[in-house]
Amino acid sequence: MGTEAVEIMKSNGLQVDFHLISNQKMENSFWFEEEIDDDLKWSFALNSVLHEGTSEYQNIVLLDTKHFGKALVIDGKMQSAEADEFIYHECLIHPALLSHPCPKTVFIMGGGEGSAARECLKHKAIEKVVMCDIDKEVVDFCRKYLTANHEAFNHKKLNLVINDAKAELLEREDKFDIIVGDLADPVEGGPCYQLYTKSFYEQILKPRLNDNGIFVTQAGPAGIYTHKVVFTSIYNTLRQVFKYVVAYTAHVPSFADTWGWVMASDLPLLLIQAEEMDKRIEERTGGDLFYLNGASFLSSTVMNKTVSHSLLKETHVYTEEDARFIHGHGIAYRG
């Protein structure tokens, strides 16, 4: 089998290649392949590459996939797919907002594609959503190509800020009911890993929360084989900073794994009954959710024996000097 590789992008030492592969079984097919681990890859067929670019911080590609629809890929890692991004974003946003008695202000760290803001803005009581992303090119890219979020980007309650979230929180004097970490995974050399550290949570983020405020963050893969990569560490790190911490998970098909999120607060995070959560969803959003309901959220907080044990026994605290990183990157190739 002959192979010809053509480099299309290079940024921050990461190279993403298109490979022309001579193979009758894959003739005229076009594939994206993500390296999950040294000996594990995940691939899916494409219709086309809709757009590609390189910003100051990262590579950006929008793929038209046969199975998941439009998919946003940053630095070769799947960020979200049209077919199932609602799972990730509903789990990221709504448990925290529904647990708060009356959330009015939200600060989103990252969130450049606009989906986290879209979910926040479903809540009728919300008065202000600040979305702070470091990469203007990602935001402009998503604003142009991800049509599902056009309304959110143009919403009068959304305040879009292009800045490093750490610097932005340091500079601001206002506080928020909810702070969301909709950040890229902590990748070595990437722009985000410092926003998962104990010092950041303790010294910068927590002072910007109101007294009854809640912080929630995406926390990486949380499957039976992957939960120790960063999920348990992020959970344990937040336990050093906040009095009450809740971890929960859900399967996201386009991520090829179970995914994790962690909520934290200094006031008890009341895991309300399923019926009460369903009532709040209806009252606060008009019931406009596709994945999350009371029963599914409560079940998502129950871990299997292996993951539960790992969460309880984890001792690693995420610091700039002792960080953990997600493995791998992606390539695309044509058969």
C-alpha positions as CSV (number, residue, x, y, z in Angstrom):
1,M,0.0,0.0,0.0
2,G,1.6,3.3,-1.1
3,T,1.1,6.4,1.0
4,E,1.7,10.1,0.2
5,A,1.5,12.6,3.1
6,V,0.8,16.3,2.4
7,E,1.2,18.7,5.3
8,I,-1.6,21.2,5.7
9,M,-1.1,22.8,9.1
10,K,1.6,23.2,11.7
11,S,1.2,25.1,14.9
12,N,2.9,24.9,18.3
13,G,4.8,22.0,17.2
14,L,1.7,20.0,16.2
15,Q,1.4,18.8,12.7
16,V,-1.9,17.6,11.1
17,D,-1.5,15.8,7.9
18,F,-3.7,14.6,5.1
19,H,-2.6,11.2,3.8
20,L,-3.5,10.0,0.3
21,I,-3.8,6.2,0.8
22,S,-4.1,3.7,-2.1
23,N,-6.6,1.1,-0.8
24,Q,-9.4,-0.3,-2.9
25,K,-11.6,-0.9,0.2
26,M,-11.4,2.7,1.1
27,E,-11.4,4.1,-2.4
28,N,-12.8,7.7,-2.6
29,S,-13.3,7.7,1.2
30,F,-11.9,10.4,3.4
31,W,-11.2,9.8,7.1
32,F,-10.3,11.7,10.3
33,E,-8.2,9.7,12.8
34,E,-7.6,10.8,16.3
35,E,-4.8,9.3,18.4
36,I,-6.3,8.6,21.8
37,D,-3.2,6.7,23.1
38,D,0.0,5.3,21.8
39,D,-1.8,2.1,20.8
40,L,-5.3,3.4,20.3
41,K,-6.9,5.4,17.5
42,W,-10.4,6.5,16.7
43,S,-11.4,7.2,13.1
44,F,-14.6,8.2,11.2
45,A,-15.5,8.9,7.6
46,L,-15.7,12.4,6.2
47,N,-17.7,14.0,3.4
48,S,-15.3,16.9,3.3
49,V,-13.2,19.4,5.1
50,L,-15.3,22.5,5.3
51,H,-12.7,24.9,6.6
52,E,-9.2,24.9,8.1
53,G,-7.0,27.5,9.7
54,T,-4.3,28.3,12.2
55,S,-4.5,30.9,14.9
56,E,-1.8,32.2,17.2
57,Y,-2.7,29.5,19.7
58,Q,-4.0,26.4,17.9
59,N,-5.1,24.6,14.7
60,I,-8.8,24.8,13.8
61,V,-10.7,22.5,11.4
62,L,-14.4,22.1,10.7
63,L,-15.2,18.7,9.3
64,D,-18.3,17.4,7.6
65,T,-18.5,13.8,8.9
66,K,-20.7,11.1,7.6
67,H,-21.7,9.9,11.1
68,F,-21.7,13.0,13.4
69,G,-22.4,15.9,11.0
70,K,-20.3,19.0,11.4
71,A,-17.4,18.5,13.8
72,L,-15.1,21.1,15.3
73,V,-11.5,19.8,15.7
74,I,-8.9,21.9,17.6
75,D,-5.2,20.8,17.6
76,G,-6.3,17.5,16.1
77,K,-8.7,16.8,19.1
78,M,-12.4,16.5,18.6
79,Q,-14.1,19.4,20.5
80,S,-17.7,18.9,19.5
81,A,-19.9,17.3,16.9
82,E,-23.2,18.5,15.6
83,A,-25.0,15.2,16.3
84,D,-24.3,14.9,20.0
85,E,-22.7,18.2,21.3
86,F,-26.0,18.8,23.2
87,I,-25.0,15.9,25.6
88,Y,-21.8,17.6,26.6
89,H,-23.1,21.1,26.8
90,E,-26.4,20.2,28.7
91,C,-24.3,18.3,31.2
92,L,-21.8,21.1,31.5
93,I,-24.3,23.9,32.1
94,H,-27.7,22.8,33.5
95,P,-26.8,20.9,36.7
96,A,-25.1,23.9,38.1
97,L,-27.7,26.4,37.1
98,L,-30.5,24.1,38.3
99,S,-28.7,23.5,41.6
100,H,-28.5,27.3,42.3
101,P,-31.6,28.9,43.8
102,C,-31.7,31.7,41.2
103,P,-28.7,32.1,39.0
104,K,-28.6,35.5,37.2
105,T,-24.9,35.9,36.1
106,V,-22.6,33.4,34.5
107,F,-18.9,33.7,33.5
108,I,-17.8,31.1,30.9
109,M,-14.1,30.4,30.6
110,G,-13.5,29.4,27.0
111,G,-16.7,28.3,25.2
112,G,-15.6,29.8,21.9
113,E,-18.0,27.8,19.8
114,G,-21.0,29.4,21.6
115,S,-22.8,26.3,22.7
116,A,-22.3,26.8,26.4
117,A,-23.6,30.3,26.1
118,R,-26.6,29.0,24.2
119,E,-27.5,26.6,27.0
120,C,-27.1,29.3,29.7
121,L,-29.4,31.6,27.8
122,K,-32.2,29.1,27.9
123,H,-32.7,30.0,31.5
124,K,-35.2,32.8,31.8
125,A,-33.7,34.3,35.0
126,I,-30.3,34.9,33.5
127,E,-29.4,38.5,33.2
128,K,-25.8,38.4,31.9
129,V,-23.5,35.8,30.4
130,V,-19.8,36.7,29.9
131,M,-18.0,34.4,27.5
132,C,-14.3,34.8,27.7
133,D,-12.2,33.0,25.1
134,I,-8.5,33.6,24.4
135,D,-8.7,32.9,20.7
136,K,-10.5,35.4,18.5
137,E,-10.0,33.3,15.4
138,V,-11.8,30.3,17.0
139,V,-14.7,32.5,18.1
140,D,-14.9,34.2,14.7
141,F,-14.6,30.8,13.0
142,C,-17.4,29.3,15.1
143,R,-19.6,32.3,14.8
144,K,-19.4,32.0,11.0
145,Y,-19.7,28.3,10.5
146,L,-21.7,26.9,13.4
147,T,-25.1,28.1,12.4
148,A,-26.8,26.5,15.4
149,N,-25.3,29.1,17.7
150,H,-26.0,32.3,15.6
151,E,-28.8,33.3,17.9
152,A,-26.7,32.9,21.0
153,F,-23.8,34.9,19.6
154,N,-26.3,37.8,18.8
155,H,-28.2,37.6,22.1
156,K,-28.3,40.9,24.0
157,K,-27.5,39.2,27.3
158,L,-24.2,37.8,26.0
159,N,-21.0,39.8,26.7
160,L,-18.2,38.4,24.5
161,V,-14.7,39.0,25.7
162,I,-11.5,38.1,23.9
163,N,-8.9,37.6,26.6
164,D,-7.1,35.0,28.7
165,A,-9.7,33.9,31.3
166,K,-7.1,34.1,34.1
167,A,-6.2,37.7,33.2
168,E,-9.9,38.6,32.8
169,L,-10.9,37.3,36.2
170,L,-8.0,39.0,37.8
171,E,-9.0,42.3,36.3
172,R,-12.7,42.2,37.0
173,E,-14.4,43.4,40.2
174,D,-17.8,41.9,39.6
175,K,-18.8,38.5,40.9
176,F,-20.8,35.7,39.4
177,D,-23.4,33.2,40.5
178,I,-22.0,30.5,38.2
179,I,-18.5,30.2,36.7
180,V,-18.1,27.6,33.9
181,G,-14.9,25.9,32.7
182,D,-15.7,25.1,29.1
183,L,-12.0,24.7,28.3
184,A,-10.1,22.6,25.9
185,D,-8.5,19.5,27.5
186,P,-5.2,20.2,29.3
187,V,-2.7,19.4,26.5
188,E,1.0,19.8,27.0
189,G,2.0,23.1,25.4
190,G,-1.6,24.2,25.1
191,P,-3.1,27.4,26.4
192,C,-5.5,25.9,29.0
193,Y,-3.7,23.7,31.5
194,Q,-3.0,26.5,34.0
195,L,-6.8,27.0,34.4
196,Y,-7.0,23.5,36.0
197,T,-4.6,24.2,38.9
198,K,-5.2,24.6,42.6
199,S,-3.6,28.1,42.7
200,F,-5.9,29.3,40.0
201,Y,-9.0,27.9,41.6
202,E,-8.1,29.2,45.0
203,Q,-6.6,32.6,44.3
204,I,-8.3,33.8,41.2
205,L,-11.5,31.9,40.4
206,K,-13.1,31.4,43.9
207,P,-12.9,35.1,44.8
208,R,-15.0,35.9,41.7
209,L,-17.9,33.7,42.9
210,N,-20.8,35.1,44.9
211,D,-21.3,33.6,48.4
212,N,-23.7,30.9,47.1
213,G,-21.9,30.6,43.8
214,I,-21.1,27.4,41.9
215,F,-18.2,26.5,39.8
216,V,-18.5,23.7,37.2
217,T,-15.8,22.5,34.8
218,Q,-15.4,19.9,32.1
219,A,-13.0,17.3,33.5
220,G,-11.9,15.2,30.6
221,P,-12.4,11.5,29.9
222,A,-13.9,9.5,32.7
223,G,-14.2,6.0,31.3
224,I,-13.1,2.8,33.0
225,Y,-9.6,3.0,31.4
226,T,-9.2,6.8,31.1
227,H,-10.6,8.3,34.3
228,K,-7.1,8.6,36.0
229,V,-5.7,10.7,33.1
230,V,-7.1,14.1,34.5
231,F,-10.6,13.4,35.8
232,T,-9.7,12.2,39.3
233,S,-7.0,14.8,39.6
234,I,-9.3,17.7,38.8
235,Y,-11.9,16.3,41.3
236,N,-9.3,16.0,44.0
237,T,-7.8,19.4,43.3
238,L,-11.2,21.1,43.7
239,R,-11.7,19.2,47.0
240,Q,-8.7,21.1,48.3
241,V,-10.4,24.5,47.5
242,F,-14.2,24.0,48.0
243,K,-16.2,22.4,50.8
244,Y,-18.6,20.6,48.5
245,V,-17.7,18.8,45.3
246,V,-19.8,16.6,43.0
247,A,-18.5,14.6,40.0
248,Y,-20.7,13.2,37.3
249,T,-20.3,11.5,33.9
250,A,-22.1,10.7,30.7
251,H,-21.2,8.9,27.5
252,V,-20.5,11.2,24.5
253,P,-20.4,9.1,21.3
254,S,-18.2,11.4,19.2
255,F,-15.6,11.5,22.0
256,A,-15.5,7.7,22.0
257,D,-15.6,7.6,25.8
258,T,-17.5,8.5,28.9
259,W,-16.9,12.2,29.8
260,G,-16.6,13.8,33.2
261,W,-17.7,17.1,34.8
262,V,-17.1,18.4,38.3
263,M,-19.2,20.9,40.3
264,A,-17.9,22.7,43.4
265,S,-19.3,25.2,45.9
266,D,-18.8,26.3,49.5
267,L,-22.6,25.8,50.1
268,P,-24.0,22.3,50.0
269,L,-24.8,21.1,46.4
270,L,-28.2,19.7,47.0
271,L,-28.9,16.8,44.7
272,I,-32.6,17.5,44.4
273,Q,-35.0,14.7,43.6
274,A,-35.6,13.9,40.0
275,E,-39.2,15.2,40.0
276,E,-38.0,18.6,41.5
277,M,-35.2,18.9,38.9
278,D,-37.7,18.2,36.1
279,K,-40.0,20.8,37.5
280,R,-37.1,23.4,37.6
281,I,-36.2,22.5,34.0
282,E,-39.7,23.2,32.9
283,E,-40.1,26.4,34.9
284,R,-36.7,27.8,34.2
285,T,-36.1,26.8,30.6
286,G,-39.5,25.9,29.2
287,G,-38.3,22.3,29.1
288,D,-36.1,23.0,26.1
289,L,-33.5,20.2,26.8
290,F,-32.8,17.1,24.7
291,Y,-30.7,14.9,26.9
292,L,-30.8,16.0,30.6
293,N,-33.6,15.3,33.0
294,G,-33.8,14.7,36.7
295,A,-33.4,11.0,36.6
296,S,-30.5,11.0,34.2
297,F,-28.6,13.6,36.2
298,L,-29.0,11.7,39.5
299,S,-27.8,8.5,37.8
300,S,-24.8,10.4,36.3
301,T,-23.5,11.1,39.8
302,V,-23.3,7.4,40.6
303,M,-19.9,5.9,39.5
304,N,-19.0,2.3,39.0
305,K,-16.9,0.7,41.7
306,T,-13.5,1.3,40.0
307,V,-14.1,5.0,39.3
308,S,-15.6,5.6,42.7
309,H,-12.6,4.0,44.4
310,S,-10.2,6.1,42.2
311,L,-12.0,9.3,43.1
312,L,-11.8,8.6,46.8
313,K,-8.2,7.5,46.7
314,E,-6.8,10.1,44.4
315,T,-4.0,12.2,46.0
316,H,-2.7,14.1,43.0
317,V,-3.2,17.9,43.1
318,Y,-3.1,19.7,39.8
319,T,-0.4,22.4,39.8
320,E,1.7,24.1,37.2
321,E,4.7,22.2,38.3
322,D,2.9,18.9,38.5
323,A,0.3,18.8,35.7
324,R,-1.3,15.9,34.0
325,F,-2.0,16.1,30.2
326,I,-4.4,14.5,27.7
327,H,-2.6,12.3,25.2
328,G,-2.6,12.4,21.4
329,H,-3.7,14.4,18.4
330,G,-5.5,13.7,15.1
331,I,-4.8,13.3,11.4
332,A,-7.1,13.1,8.4
333,Y,-6.5,10.9,5.4
334,R,-8.0,10.1,2.1
335,G,-8.4,6.5,0.7
